């Protein structure tokens, strides 16, 4: 699981190989959290 600003942004059971983990970390760092928060608000409405 990966959280950013209190929002779950990645969830996958099991271990990842090193390259997969690096890709997840890069993707989580590059997220536009304003968009993520807006999408989360829409889903909750």
Secondary structure, DSSP 8 states (H G I E B T S, - for coil): -EEETTEEEE---S---HHHHHHHHHHHHH--HHHHHHHHHHHH-
